[in-house]
């Protein structure tokens, strides 16, 4: 299984397999990938904050509704009408 993997390239050593242009291109690609990851992490952080804010808003509306319904007393004095017997 270990034979199927390609050996790691040592960028520090003067590797004859890689030209200087290829090494520079690899560095550019790595930098672009780091920038992309940082952007994605920032977006994920903003999404979590937005999700928590929306969740807190929904939860507070729910709690307010429960509290408001508990305060209503207009049905407490409601008398059931007398039934007419035939």
Number of C-alpha atoms within 10 A of each C-alpha: 4 6 6 6 7 7 8 6 10 9 10 6 7 10 11 7 7 12 11 11 9 11 12 11 12 13 12 12 12 12 12 12 12 12 12 12 12 12 12 12 12 12 12 12 12 12 12 12 12 12 12 12 12 12 12 12 12 12 12 12 12 12 11 12 11 11 11 10 9 9 8 9 9 7 7 7 7 8 7 6 6 6 6 5 4 3
